[in-house]
Amino acid sequence: MIKTRTKIIASLGPSSSRFDVIVKLAEEGVSGFRLNFAHGGVDTWKPLVEDIRRCESLVNRPLTLIGDLQGASIRLGVLDEPIELRRGDNARIVACEEASARDKVIPLPVKEVFEGLEIGDVILMDDGRVRLKVVDVSPSSIEITALTDAVIRSRKALAVLNKEFDLPAITEKDLEDLKFALGQGFDYISLSYVRSSSDIELLRSVIRRMGFEDVRVIAKIETKSAINNLEEVIAAADVVLVARGDLGMILGLEEVPHLQKTIVEKSISMGKPVIIATQLLESMIENPVPTRAEVVDVNTAISEGVDALMLTGETAVGKYPVEAVRWLRRIIGAAEDKVKVARYSFTGALGARYAKGVIELAEDLNAKLVIYSVYGNTARLASLFRPSIELYVGTPSRKVLKHINVLWGVRAYHVEADSYDSGLEETYKLLKSRGEIRLGDLVVLTYGLRGEDEQVIKVRRVSG
C-alpha cells in the first residue's frame, strides 16, 4: 500500500457500516473515520464505534474518530416518501415535523426560517443541485417553485442563497450527540455552520462542563459569517475544515476555488491543520472510476498543502466506498510524487523555530526525522512545515496518538516511556523492528523544547 503524506478520512454510512467494509477502508489507507450525527442515532453509531476499535487492533495502527455535530443546520422534517418535482412545479413548505408527499407538502420544523424568508429568496439543497424559488411567505407556510428538477427527501439540509438565520450554535440534539461522542472517546468533534469564534468557545465550554479536556475541536467553514470572521475562527479552532458543499451553495460555486485556497493558506500560516471535504470524488457514488476533473481537483488540494481529504457521500452512501478510497490514495500518491506541495512561511514562538531548524537539518542530511512528543505540539509544528523527509512520531498518550494521526506527513506510534530520552530510544527501536528505518539510514532524533538548559538532537547512522 502506498503511504501518503496527505491523510484520508472516510465518512461512514449505510454503504460502509459492515465490519468487513470498515476493515477494507482501513487497509486501503484511511487514517480516520467520521460519523455524521445528522443521520442515525446511538443504536446506529455505537456498533460503528465498536467496529472501528476492533478494526484498529486488526490493522495494528491508530484510527482517528471524528464526530460531526449538526450545529446551526436547517433540515427538513420527515416525509413518508420522497417528493419528485419537475422544473416549474409548485409545492409548499410547512412548519411541521412530518408531512405527506402525496400533497406535495415539505415539512420544515425550523421557525426561524419562516421568520426570515422573503419572496424571491432561493432555497438550495443537495450541494446546490436543487434550487427552489420562494414565491409567497406566511408565518407557517412557504410557497415555492422548482427552478430545477428535484427529489426532496426526509432530513435533507437546506441553505438560502446569501442569507443566514439566527439559529443556536449548539442544539439540544447536539448536546445529546456530544454526550455520546465524549462517552465513547471520540478524538475530534466538528461543529457545523460555525459563524464566529464564540461558537467554538461555546462548544469548548460545553465539553469542559461535561468533564472532558482532551478532545480537539474542528471548525467547519461553510457560512458567509465564518468567511467574514475567518481569522478569529481559525484562531479559536484546533483544526479547520473547508466544507465546500455549503460554501458553494451559499456563496456561489465560482467562489469555491478562491475560498478554498484562502482558507488553506490562512489556516497553515496560523499554525492550524486543515481538511478539505465534499465532492472530491462525487461521481464515484454511482461509478467505479473518478472523472478527470475530480483527479485534477484532488491534485489541486494536494498542491495547496492540505493535511487531509475527507470523503463524504462517496463512502457513506456510494456504491463503491472501498474503490473510492483506493482511487483517492492512488491520486494522492501520484500527486505527491510530482506536485510541489506548498510550504508556507509559518513562524511562531521558539518551539516553531526549533521544529523548523530540526527539519532543515534532517532535509540537508537527507535523513529520516524521529520525534518523541508527549503532548503532540512538536509533531504538529513539524507537520506544518511540510517536510520533504519522512517524519515519525512516538508518543506515550493514546489520545495524542489519535490527534496527530491525521496530520500531514506524520506517522504516529504509541510508545510508553518514563522520560523523553528513553521515549526517543524506544521509538527508534520500534521503527527499526518494523523496518521503517533500515541499515545504513541516517536518522535525526529529538523531542520538543522543554524549557531546560540542554536540548538533545541526535544524528545516527543505523547499524546492525
C-alpha angles and dihedrals in degrees: 000000000000110000106219126198092214105073127228124224120189127202114223123222142130092316094052106031097106117096093232091055092049089052091050091050090052091046089052090058110274111157098185142017127219125209114199107215091197087080131049128356143248091294088059100038102045096061089048091054090049091050092050090053090049090047091051091059091046097052092037098225136093121276115196118221120215124189116201114208118208093228120171091352124150109219134174121244126241123304122195087225137351119285115227117207129184121209108282095023119132127224141162131242110207132192099247142102099240137022144170121257089210090072093044089239116150115204119223116173096191111103094188090069093058089049094051106037122101135191108276096031115134119225115208131201138166094037090307098311090112117058123181123182120216110232100167136013134197130167092269106017139053125196113212138184120209113241090186137024106275145185110204115203135182119280094009115160118237138190134191119231111256093349136105130189131219098251128155113266091223122030131200088258090053090053091054092045090048091053089054094047095048092046090052093050100249112184100212133025116200121202120212126219096015111185105177143355089271089069090057093044090051091053091049091051091051091050090051092048088054088057102256130121108161099069119108123220125225118201113211109213105211108121135079090237091055090053091049090049095036100135095048092046092050091047092052096048131074092213132013124219123198102216098196097181098068093031089059093046098047101036102025133269093257090062096055100086093051093043092049093051092046094050093046094048094045093047095052093042087055092049099254128130115239135208130195121211142174131060097005090140099002095153089063090072083081105013133055094224129053124236123255089247091056091051090052090047092054090047089054091052090050092051090051089059103242117176096222144003118220123209113208121169091011092071101020101054106357127117093233110041097152093044090050092057091044091052093045090052091049092050092047092048093051092045094050090053093053111018122080106234114223113254112200125208093245109172129173142138126340092282091060093048090049091052090049092050093050091050092050090050092051092045093049089051093041086233133149114251121227119188130182107209122180098183100023096243097116091046091053093047093048091050092052091065090058095225119212091218127073115276121207123183129191121194134175092214119085090200092053087047090060093044096053093039092085096047120112113273096352117135102193130202134181108238122172115211140150096224141022092250095051090043091055092050093046090050090051091051092048093051091048092050091050093049095244090123118034142192110297096018117135112228133190112205127191147129134224125287110277102184092253129133094252131044121193124222115169127194111198137177109216110242134176 
